């Protein structure tokens, strides 16, 4: 049965210990470490305690670690020493699945140049993950507003198609909300991603937005992708990224909707 996971980013800005305690109290046993929670000293001990209780973890991009949080970009800013330390932390804590954003670039750099930098750094990162027994995935991204001086990579079916050919060993994280902000692609082309990436979808991230901004609003039966959810691979975990913030009721509602509507493993069981 497909697992429904919860990203810690969905819980907003709060200490990681509080976020994990909330998930545990709601019966959630699949959590994705992500940016959003406030980093705390002793994150390794905290994660290990919940692992002993039976919680399974994955990690996404600049997830919170001990001390001040830091972010990175595979094109604009990547500190290799910091990344090695991040991967070492994952390996030491038995977390075997990690995903990253594709990267972005500013005015003054061409898209072709940015893509080549992305591929080069991704190859390095893939090798580092393989050395540590970690499976790495890359997330589909969204188009920035026309007024922005920055642009994301892996936007649109054509670029996804090229990536799948250029990096055949790297699976995709398909973000359904990001696909909604592909202004140059039709509904059919957005959904075509799943056919092109058959056998290479690491996980599916779900939330909603207005088609213009990455708002992480709540998933509902009115979400653009809901009528087409059968295209999701049966073996791809579903990760909730909707911003429920401090509302346990909203999180229960999202878990219930996705577990029933996607055939996911029920959550919210014994506390």
Short mmCIF file of the C-alpha atoms (twelve columns), coordinates in Angstrom:
data_MODEL
# 
_entry.id   MODEL 
# 
loop_
_atom_site.group_PDB 
_atom_site.id 
_atom_site.type_symbol 
_atom_site.label_atom_id 
_atom_site.label_alt_id 
_atom_site.label_comp_id 
_atom_site.label_asym_id 
_atom_site.label_seq_id 
_atom_site.Cartn_x 
_atom_site.Cartn_y 
_atom_site.Cartn_z 
_atom_site.pdbx_PDB_model_num 
ATOM 1   C CA . UNK A 1   0.000   0.000  0.000   1 
ATOM 2   C CA . UNK A 2   1.320   3.468  -0.918  1 
ATOM 3   C CA . UNK A 3   2.669   5.423  2.054   1 
ATOM 4   C CA . UNK A 4   1.544   8.977  2.803   1 
ATOM 5   C CA . UNK A 5   4.349   11.029 4.303   1 
ATOM 6   C CA . UNK A 6   4.356   14.476 5.916   1 
ATOM 7   C CA . UNK A 7   7.051   17.059 5.245   1 
ATOM 8   C CA . UNK A 8   8.108   18.957 8.338   1 
ATOM 9   C CA . UNK A 9   7.869   22.097 6.186   1 
ATOM 10  C CA . UNK A 10  4.072   21.675 6.345   1 
ATOM 11  C CA . UNK A 11  4.124   22.450 10.074  1 
ATOM 12  C CA . UNK A 12  5.662   25.888 9.693   1 
ATOM 13  C CA . UNK A 13  8.391   27.538 11.717  1 
ATOM 14  C CA . UNK A 14  8.659   25.808 15.072  1 
ATOM 15  C CA . UNK A 15  11.337  23.811 16.889  1 
ATOM 16  C CA . UNK A 16  11.935  20.458 15.213  1 
ATOM 17  C CA . UNK A 17  11.241  18.673 18.519  1 
ATOM 18  C CA . UNK A 18  7.776   20.239 18.658  1 
ATOM 19  C CA . UNK A 19  7.037   19.384 15.022  1 
ATOM 20  C CA . UNK A 20  8.040   15.751 15.494  1 
ATOM 21  C CA . UNK A 21  6.037   15.497 18.693  1 
ATOM 22  C CA . UNK A 22  2.969   16.778 16.820  1 
ATOM 23  C CA . UNK A 23  3.398   14.226 14.056  1 
ATOM 24  C CA . UNK A 24  3.807   11.442 16.582  1 
ATOM 25  C CA . UNK A 25  0.705   12.480 18.528  1 
ATOM 26  C CA . UNK A 26  -1.309  12.393 15.282  1 
ATOM 27  C CA . UNK A 27  -0.145  8.895  14.448  1 
ATOM 28  C CA . UNK A 28  2.168   9.920  11.592  1 
ATOM 29  C CA . UNK A 29  4.988   7.406  11.143  1 
ATOM 30  C CA . UNK A 30  6.545   8.691  7.893   1 
ATOM 31  C CA . UNK A 31  8.257   12.084 8.069   1 
ATOM 32  C CA . UNK A 32  10.376  14.045 5.624   1 
ATOM 33  C CA . UNK A 33  12.985  16.342 7.148   1 
ATOM 34  C CA . UNK A 34  12.858  19.684 5.342   1 
ATOM 35  C CA . UNK A 35  13.453  23.398 5.627   1 
ATOM 36  C CA . UNK A 36  10.998  25.137 7.927   1 
ATOM 37  C CA . UNK A 37  11.481  23.702 11.424  1 
ATOM 38  C CA . UNK A 38  13.951  25.548 13.608  1 
ATOM 39  C CA . UNK A 39  17.213  23.645 13.896  1 
ATOM 40  C CA . UNK A 40  18.096  22.409 17.356  1 
ATOM 41  C CA . UNK A 41  21.160  21.015 19.024  1 
ATOM 42  C CA . UNK A 42  20.977  17.271 19.202  1 
ATOM 43  C CA . UNK A 43  18.952  16.734 16.020  1 
ATOM 44  C CA . UNK A 44  20.637  13.364 15.614  1 
ATOM 45  C CA . UNK A 45  19.473  12.196 19.037  1 
ATOM 46  C CA . UNK A 46  15.979  13.536 18.345  1 
ATOM 47  C CA . UNK A 47  15.691  11.692 15.029  1 
ATOM 48  C CA . UNK A 48  17.111  8.493  16.521  1 
ATOM 49  C CA . UNK A 49  14.569  8.569  19.337  1 
ATOM 50  C CA . UNK A 50  11.679  8.666  16.863  1 
ATOM 51  C CA . UNK A 51  13.314  6.003  14.714  1 
ATOM 52  C CA . UNK A 52  13.393  3.737  17.763  1 
ATOM 53  C CA . UNK A 53  9.652   4.347  18.131  1 
ATOM 54  C CA . UNK A 54  9.106   3.251  14.532  1 
ATOM 55  C CA . UNK A 55  9.146   6.487  12.540  1 
ATOM 56  C CA . UNK A 56  10.750  6.329  9.088   1 
ATOM 57  C CA . UNK A 57  12.503  9.407  7.697   1 
ATOM 58  C CA . UNK A 58  13.496  10.816 4.349   1 
ATOM 59  C CA . UNK A 59  15.144  14.212 3.804   1 
ATOM 60  C CA . UNK A 60  14.637  17.054 1.357   1 
ATOM 61  C CA . UNK A 61  16.997  19.825 0.247   1 
ATOM 62  C CA . UNK A 62  18.206  22.173 3.042   1 
ATOM 63  C CA . UNK A 63  16.595  20.266 5.928   1 
ATOM 64  C CA . UNK A 64  17.163  21.598 9.442   1 
ATOM 65  C CA . UNK A 65  20.342  20.438 11.148  1 
ATOM 66  C CA . UNK A 66  22.126  21.304 14.379  1 
ATOM 67  C CA . UNK A 67  22.731  25.024 14.819  1 
ATOM 68  C CA . UNK A 68  21.901  27.828 12.354  1 
ATOM 69  C CA . UNK A 69  20.171  26.563 9.224   1 
ATOM 70  C CA . UNK A 70  21.755  27.169 5.823   1 
ATOM 71  C CA . UNK A 71  20.502  26.683 2.298   1 
ATOM 72  C CA . UNK A 72  22.191  26.009 -1.019  1 
ATOM 73  C CA . UNK A 73  21.596  26.000 -4.764  1 
ATOM 74  C CA . UNK A 74  23.124  23.507 -7.186  1 
ATOM 75  C CA . UNK A 75  23.833  26.328 -9.640  1 
ATOM 76  C CA . UNK A 76  24.368  29.510 -7.637  1 
ATOM 77  C CA . UNK A 77  25.892  28.409 -4.347  1 
ATOM 78  C CA . UNK A 78  27.109  24.999 -3.248  1 
ATOM 79  C CA . UNK A 79  29.638  24.510 -0.449  1 
ATOM 80  C CA . UNK A 80  30.991  21.005 -1.030  1 
ATOM 81  C CA . UNK A 81  32.310  20.614 2.520   1 
ATOM 82  C CA . UNK A 82  28.925  21.565 3.992   1 
ATOM 83  C CA . UNK A 83  27.176  19.178 1.639   1 
ATOM 84  C CA . UNK A 84  29.503  16.313 2.563   1 
ATOM 85  C CA . UNK A 85  28.753  16.994 6.232   1 
ATOM 86  C CA . UNK A 86  25.012  16.989 5.476   1 
ATOM 87  C CA . UNK A 87  25.289  13.648 3.688   1 
ATOM 88  C CA . UNK A 88  27.457  12.198 6.464   1 
ATOM 89  C CA . UNK A 89  24.743  13.180 8.938   1 
ATOM 90  C CA . UNK A 90  22.103  11.392 6.869   1 
ATOM 91  C CA . UNK A 91  24.231  8.253  6.578   1 
ATOM 92  C CA . UNK A 92  25.078  8.219  10.283  1 
ATOM 93  C CA . UNK A 93  21.372  8.437  11.100  1 
ATOM 94  C CA . UNK A 94  20.297  5.731  8.674   1 
ATOM 95  C CA . UNK A 95  18.382  8.029  6.312   1 
ATOM 96  C CA . UNK A 96  18.749  6.551  2.852   1 
ATOM 97  C CA . UNK A 97  16.589  8.789  0.609   1 
ATOM 98  C CA . UNK A 98  17.413  12.442 -0.086  1 
ATOM 99  C CA . UNK A 99  16.137  14.898 -2.695  1 
ATOM 100 C CA . UNK A 100 17.203  18.365 -3.827  1 
ATOM 101 C CA . UNK A 101 15.940  21.272 -5.891  1 
ATOM 102 C CA . UNK A 102 17.259  21.488 -9.437  1 
ATOM 103 C CA . UNK A 103 18.833  24.907 -8.998  1 
ATOM 104 C CA . UNK A 104 18.302  28.413 -10.308 1 
ATOM 105 C CA . UNK A 105 20.290  31.138 -12.028 1 
ATOM 106 C CA . UNK A 106 20.365  34.937 -12.198 1 
ATOM 107 C CA . UNK A 107 20.492  37.396 -15.050 1 
ATOM 108 C CA . UNK A 108 23.905  37.327 -16.675 1 
ATOM 109 C CA . UNK A 109 24.001  33.548 -16.959 1 
ATOM 110 C CA . UNK A 110 22.348  31.757 -19.869 1 
ATOM 111 C CA . UNK A 111 19.957  28.889 -19.251 1 
ATOM 112 C CA . UNK A 112 22.249  26.556 -21.203 1 
ATOM 113 C CA . UNK A 113 25.222  27.482 -19.008 1 
ATOM 114 C CA . UNK A 114 23.176  27.078 -15.827 1 
ATOM 115 C CA . UNK A 115 21.986  23.654 -16.951 1 
ATOM 116 C CA . UNK A 116 25.553  22.469 -17.549 1 
ATOM 117 C CA . UNK A 117 26.618  23.658 -14.083 1 
ATOM 118 C CA . UNK A 118 23.601  21.856 -12.617 1 
ATOM 119 C CA . UNK A 119 24.456  18.595 -14.366 1 
ATOM 120 C CA . UNK A 120 28.092  18.771 -13.285 1 
ATOM 121 C CA . UNK A 121 27.270  19.407 -9.630  1 
ATOM 122 C CA . UNK A 122 24.497  16.840 -9.676  1 
ATOM 123 C CA . UNK A 123 26.954  14.215 -10.933 1 
ATOM 124 C CA . UNK A 124 29.267  15.064 -8.040  1 
ATOM 125 C CA . UNK A 125 26.383  14.942 -5.548  1 
ATOM 126 C CA . UNK A 126 25.087  11.649 -6.938  1 
ATOM 127 C CA . UNK A 127 28.521  10.085 -6.478  1 
ATOM 128 C CA . UNK A 128 28.766  11.413 -2.905  1 
ATOM 129 C CA . UNK A 129 25.347  9.939  -2.104  1 
ATOM 130 C CA . UNK A 130 26.228  6.592  -3.662  1 
ATOM 131 C CA . UNK A 131 29.365  6.373  -1.497  1 
ATOM 132 C CA . UNK A 132 27.121  6.653  1.557   1 
ATOM 133 C CA . UNK A 133 24.326  4.357  0.386   1 
ATOM 134 C CA . UNK A 134 21.891  7.235  -0.146  1 
ATOM 135 C CA . UNK A 135 19.458  7.370  -3.041  1 
ATOM 136 C CA . UNK A 136 19.295  10.884 -4.523  1 
ATOM 137 C CA . UNK A 137 16.393  12.472 -6.404  1 
ATOM 138 C CA . UNK A 138 15.817  15.869 -8.048  1 
ATOM 139 C CA . UNK A 139 12.610  17.864 -7.801  1 
ATOM 140 C CA . UNK A 140 10.644  19.351 -10.682 1 
ATOM 141 C CA . UNK A 141 10.549  23.132 -10.248 1 
ATOM 142 C CA . UNK A 142 8.229   26.034 -11.113 1 
ATOM 143 C CA . UNK A 143 8.426   29.110 -13.321 1 
ATOM 144 C CA . UNK A 144 9.333   32.331 -11.535 1 
ATOM 145 C CA . UNK A 145 7.139   35.433 -12.088 1 
ATOM 146 C CA . UNK A 146 7.943   37.385 -15.293 1 
ATOM 147 C CA . UNK A 147 9.288   40.267 -13.197 1 
ATOM 148 C CA . UNK A 148 11.861  38.062 -11.447 1 
ATOM 149 C CA . UNK A 149 15.551  38.299 -12.318 1 
ATOM 150 C CA . UNK A 150 15.988  34.667 -11.360 1 
ATOM 151 C CA . UNK A 151 14.818  31.511 -13.121 1 
ATOM 152 C CA . UNK A 152 14.506  27.892 -12.013 1 
ATOM 153 C CA . UNK A 153 15.681  24.856 -13.930 1 
ATOM 154 C CA . UNK A 154 13.625  21.709 -14.620 1 
ATOM 155 C CA . UNK A 155 10.541  23.665 -15.631 1 
ATOM 156 C CA . UNK A 156 8.448   22.238 -18.448 1 
ATOM 157 C CA . UNK A 157 8.210   18.860 -20.117 1 
ATOM 158 C CA . UNK A 158 10.931  19.523 -22.693 1 
ATOM 159 C CA . UNK A 159 13.543  20.220 -20.009 1 
ATOM 160 C CA . UNK A 160 12.384  17.248 -17.937 1 
ATOM 161 C CA . UNK A 161 12.739  15.069 -21.027 1 
ATOM 162 C CA . UNK A 162 16.287  16.284 -21.571 1 
ATOM 163 C CA . UNK A 163 17.181  15.732 -17.932 1 
ATOM 164 C CA . UNK A 164 15.882  12.155 -18.014 1 
ATOM 165 C CA . UNK A 165 18.226  11.476 -20.927 1 
ATOM 166 C CA . UNK A 166 21.220  13.355 -19.502 1 
ATOM 167 C CA . UNK A 167 21.048  11.888 -15.974 1 
ATOM 168 C CA . UNK A 168 19.554  8.409  -16.443 1 
ATOM 169 C CA . UNK A 169 20.602  7.244  -12.979 1 
ATOM 170 C CA . UNK A 170 18.772  10.026 -11.079 1 
ATOM 171 C CA . UNK A 171 15.035  9.721  -10.273 1 
ATOM 172 C CA . UNK A 172 12.554  12.603 -10.163 1 
ATOM 173 C CA . UNK A 173 10.576  14.069 -7.311  1 
ATOM 174 C CA . UNK A 174 7.404   15.273 -9.027  1 
ATOM 175 C CA . UNK A 175 5.890   18.270 -7.259  1 
ATOM 176 C CA . UNK A 176 2.270   18.628 -8.357  1 
ATOM 177 C CA . UNK A 177 2.010   22.225 -7.175  1 
ATOM 178 C CA . UNK A 178 5.125   23.162 -9.159  1 
ATOM 179 C CA . UNK A 179 3.674   21.595 -12.310 1 
ATOM 180 C CA . UNK A 180 0.725   23.959 -11.934 1 
ATOM 181 C CA . UNK A 181 3.160   26.848 -12.489 1 
ATOM 182 C CA . UNK A 182 4.351   25.700 -15.905 1 
ATOM 183 C CA . UNK A 183 2.807   28.505 -17.982 1 
ATOM 184 C CA . UNK A 184 3.954   27.161 -21.342 1 
ATOM 185 C CA . UNK A 185 2.712   23.580 -20.902 1 
ATOM 186 C CA . UNK A 186 -0.797  22.198 -21.248 1 
ATOM 187 C CA . UNK A 187 -2.509  19.954 -18.725 1 
ATOM 188 C CA . UNK A 188 -1.697  16.950 -20.881 1 
ATOM 189 C CA . UNK A 189 1.999   17.820 -21.002 1 
ATOM 190 C CA . UNK A 190 2.178   18.246 -17.236 1 
ATOM 191 C CA . UNK A 191 0.725   14.797 -16.690 1 
ATOM 192 C CA . UNK A 192 2.969   13.365 -19.410 1 
ATOM 193 C CA . UNK A 193 5.860   13.710 -16.945 1 
ATOM 194 C CA . UNK A 194 4.715   10.506 -15.268 1 
ATOM 195 C CA . UNK A 195 4.805   8.524  -18.495 1 
ATOM 196 C CA . UNK A 196 8.224   9.867  -19.498 1 
ATOM 197 C CA . UNK A 197 9.617   9.197  -16.003 1 
ATOM 198 C CA . UNK A 198 8.029   5.743  -15.618 1 
ATOM 199 C CA . UNK A 199 10.063  3.733  -13.131 1 
ATOM 200 C CA . UNK A 200 11.993  6.845  -12.048 1 
ATOM 201 C CA . UNK A 201 9.609   8.704  -9.727  1 
ATOM 202 C CA . UNK A 202 11.159  8.796  -6.266  1 
ATOM 203 C CA . UNK A 203 8.194   10.515 -4.601  1 
ATOM 204 C CA . UNK A 204 5.291   12.853 -5.329  1 
ATOM 205 C CA . UNK A 205 4.923   16.130 -3.422  1 
ATOM 206 C CA . UNK A 206 1.385   17.463 -3.048  1 
ATOM 207 C CA . UNK A 207 -0.089  20.834 -2.150  1 
ATOM 208 C CA . UNK A 208 -2.006  23.489 -4.104  1 
ATOM 209 C CA . UNK A 209 -1.613  27.058 -5.389  1 
ATOM 210 C CA . UNK A 210 -3.201  29.678 -7.639  1 
ATOM 211 C CA . UNK A 211 -1.174  28.744 -10.731 1 
ATOM 212 C CA . UNK A 212 1.120   31.753 -10.282 1 
ATOM 213 C CA . UNK A 213 2.877   31.371 -6.932  1 
ATOM 214 C CA . UNK A 214 4.142   28.400 -4.916  1 
ATOM 215 C CA . UNK A 215 1.751   28.962 -2.018  1 
ATOM 216 C CA . UNK A 216 1.598   25.451 -0.487  1 
ATOM 217 C CA . UNK A 217 -2.128  25.771 0.174   1 
ATOM 218 C CA . UNK A 218 -4.233  22.788 1.213   1 
ATOM 219 C CA . UNK A 219 -4.898  19.929 -1.169  1 
ATOM 220 C CA . UNK A 220 -8.591  19.351 -1.890  1 
ATOM 221 C CA . UNK A 221 -10.788 17.557 -4.387  1 
ATOM 222 C CA . UNK A 222 -10.677 20.840 -6.347  1 
ATOM 223 C CA . UNK A 223 -6.883  20.721 -6.740  1 
ATOM 224 C CA . UNK A 224 -5.982  20.701 -10.429 1 
ATOM 225 C CA . UNK A 225 -4.398  17.256 -10.289 1 
ATOM 226 C CA . UNK A 226 -6.991  15.471 -8.134  1 
ATOM 227 C CA . UNK A 227 -9.082  14.063 -11.028 1 
ATOM 228 C CA . UNK A 228 -5.878  12.641 -12.559 1 
ATOM 229 C CA . UNK A 229 -4.309  11.180 -9.420  1 
ATOM 230 C CA . UNK A 230 -4.380  7.678  -10.879 1 
ATOM 231 C CA . UNK A 231 -1.259  8.616  -12.881 1 
ATOM 232 C CA . UNK A 232 0.769   8.527  -9.647  1 
ATOM 233 C CA . UNK A 233 2.981   5.418  -9.557  1 
ATOM 234 C CA . UNK A 234 1.832   2.863  -6.999  1 
ATOM 235 C CA . UNK A 235 5.342   2.615  -5.531  1 
ATOM 236 C CA . UNK A 236 5.933   6.378  -5.144  1 
ATOM 237 C CA . UNK A 237 5.350   7.775  -1.643  1 
ATOM 238 C CA . UNK A 238 3.065   10.809 -1.442  1 
ATOM 239 C CA . UNK A 239 4.525   13.677 0.610   1 
ATOM 240 C CA . UNK A 240 2.191   16.319 2.059   1 
ATOM 241 C CA . UNK A 241 3.653   19.821 1.725   1 
ATOM 242 C CA . UNK A 242 0.437   21.790 2.345   1 
ATOM 243 C CA . UNK A 243 1.004   24.415 5.023   1 
ATOM 244 C CA . UNK A 244 -1.155  23.253 7.898   1 
ATOM 245 C CA . UNK A 245 0.946   25.374 10.290  1 
ATOM 246 C CA . UNK A 246 -0.410  25.038 13.829  1 
ATOM 247 C CA . UNK A 247 -3.679  23.298 13.000  1 
ATOM 248 C CA . UNK A 248 -3.802  19.620 13.912  1 
ATOM 249 C CA . UNK A 249 -7.301  19.440 12.428  1 
ATOM 250 C CA . UNK A 250 -6.064  20.615 9.017   1 
ATOM 251 C CA . UNK A 251 -3.332  17.989 9.072   1 
ATOM 252 C CA . UNK A 252 -5.807  15.259 10.055  1 
ATOM 253 C CA . UNK A 253 -8.017  16.373 7.181   1 
ATOM 254 C CA . UNK A 254 -5.146  16.266 4.673   1 
ATOM 255 C CA . UNK A 255 -4.072  12.816 5.880   1 
ATOM 256 C CA . UNK A 256 -7.603  11.508 5.633   1 
ATOM 257 C CA . UNK A 257 -8.196  12.931 2.170   1 
ATOM 258 C CA . UNK A 258 -4.967  11.568 0.730   1 
ATOM 259 C CA . UNK A 259 -5.089  8.203  2.456   1 
ATOM 260 C CA . UNK A 260 -8.601  7.536  1.194   1 
ATOM 261 C CA . UNK A 261 -8.305  9.231  -2.196  1 
ATOM 262 C CA . UNK A 262 -4.918  7.767  -3.110  1 
ATOM 263 C CA . UNK A 263 -5.137  4.376  -1.473  1 
ATOM 264 C CA . UNK A 264 -2.426  5.328  0.989   1 
ATOM 265 C CA . UNK A 265 -1.574  3.625  4.248   1 
ATOM 266 C CA . UNK A 266 -3.895  5.065  6.911   1 
ATOM 267 C CA . UNK A 267 -2.349  7.524  9.335   1 
ATOM 268 C CA . UNK A 268 -3.591  8.895  12.600  1 
ATOM 269 C CA . UNK A 269 -3.729  5.549  14.391  1 
ATOM 270 C CA . UNK A 270 -2.741  4.727  17.955  1 
ATOM 271 C CA . UNK A 271 -0.858  7.423  19.745  1 
# 
